[in-house]
Amino acid sequence: MKNIVIGSGPAGRLGSLELGKLGQDVTLIEKNHIAGTCLNEGCMVICALTDITKFISTNKKFNNHGFLKSQLEISYEKIVEKIVETQEMLRKLNQMENESFGNNIIYGEASIEENEIKVNGESFEYDNLMIATGARPFIPDIKGSEYGLTNKDILKIDEIPEKLNIIGGGIIACEIANIYSCLGSEVNVLARSTFLKELGANAKKYVLEKIIPDVNICENTSVMEAFKDKVVCENGGELDGIPFFATGRTPNSEIAEGFVELNPDRTIKVNEMMETSVSNVYAAGDVTGGYLLTPVARMEGITAARNMANYPNKVSYECIPQSLSLNMEVSFVENEKINCSDDETATIGIPGIAGPGSFWNILDGETGYTEVEFDKNENKIKRINSISPSSVSDVAYLSYLMREGYDLDDYADFLEIHPSSDSNYKIIKNMWL
C-alpha cells in the first residue's frame, strides 16, 4: 500500500519510520528541513542555548565561591554558527535513518487535490495519507506586530539584545526569558493573565526567586502596540526593548482546509486512532492541537502509522509529563483522572537535596524544590512539581507509574540511583510510606 506523509517533524518523521519498519511503501514530503520545528526552530535550539546559560550560571557561582577565577567572553554569533552546524549534522542523520528503511523523501511544498498529492509539479497517488504539518508561532492582532520576533528568529539575531520585552506568560516565554537574562539582556515578561499557570504556587515562586530573579514579570498586562525598540501597554506605559512574541502556536492546517473537518480553532479534527473525517486520511502532531509537545507528537505519529498499516492502535493522553528547560530543570505532571477535594488530598514539599549538579548549590540555598500531592482515599499520586537537575528523568519515570495505576505502596519497591532521584525517594518512601 502506498503511504504518503506530509511533514517531517516529530509526528511525521516517527510515523514514517514506523511505517518503514512495518514494511510499508512510504513517501515523506517536507517543505523545509527534516525534523521540523523541534530541531530547527524549537526545543533543540532552546536546549542548546540553555546549555550555554547553565555554564554561565555555574561559572558565576564558582567564581563567587572563590575556588575558580575566570572571565567569560560570549560570542552569540559563534553560538549560532555552531547550533546551525549541529543542526545540519542531525538533519543528515535523520534523513539517513528514514531512508535506511526504504522510505522516499521529497523536499517541496505539497498540496492535496482529491485523491492525489502534488509536489514539485509531480502527482502522487496514495492509499493512506498522514498530515503532520505542525504549527507556527501565533502572532496576536496588535498594531506593530510585524516588528516582533518569535522563536523562528532566534538564530537570525545578530547580537544579544540589550533590552527584550517578551509577550506571553507560558513555558516558552519563561525559557526565552531565562536565556537572554542570563546572556545579559534586560528582560521584561508581559503576561496577559497569570505567568506560569502550569506550575503550582510554590514551584512558581522558586522559579521566580531562584532561577530567573533578574527578569521583570508583569502579570495581567496587555500590549496594545509594538515598535522596533519598545512596546506600549494597555495602561499607556511604555517599556523599552525589542518585542518578542511567545503567545502560543497556530496550526499549519491550510493544506487540509476544505478536505477534512477542522475544529473551531482550525486544528485538524481526529479521533483516538488519529483518523480524520476522510477515510484513510490521518493527522498527527501539532496540527491536531492538544499537547504541543515533541513526545506527544511522536506518540501520535506512531499511532497513526500503525493504523495506516492495519495494526489497530489508540492514543492516550493520561499523565503527560512536561518540563521547562531552565538553568535548573523544572518538571511537572498531573493525573487528570483523579478528582478529589482539598480535604481528600495531602501535599508534601521539600527543598531539593544535594545530587548531580546541585551539590554546590547548598551554599546558596538553591538546591531545588519538589512537591507531591496525594489522593488520600485512592492512595495515588495526583500531581508532581519537581525542580532539580534530575527532575526530567524523575518525573518521566513517575508519570509512567501514575499512568499504569500504581498506588503509593508500590513505590516502596522503587530503587533509586543515588543521588539522582533522592527528592522523590525521600518524599514518597520516607515521608509518606
Secondary structure, DSSP 8 states (H G I E B T S, - for coil): -EEEEE--SHHHHHHHHHHHHTT-EEEEEESS-TTHHHHHTSHHHHHHHHHHHHHHHHHHHHHHHTS--------HHHHHHHHHHHHHHHHHHHHHHHHTTT-EEEES--EEETTEEEETTEEEE-SEEEE---EEE---S-BTGGG-B-GGGGGG-SS--SEEEEE--SHHHHHHHHHHHHTT-EEEEE-SS-TTTTS-HHHHHHIIIIISTTSEEE-S--EEEE-SSEEEETTS-EEESEEEE---EEE--GGGBTTB-B-TTS-B---TT-B-SSTTEEE-SGGG-S---HHHHHHHHHHHHHHHTT-------TT--EEE-SSS-EEEEE-TT----GGGEEEEEEE--S-TTTGGGGGGT---EEEEEEETTTTEEEEEEEESTTHHHHHHHHHHHHHTT--GGGGGG----TTTTHHHHIIIIIII-
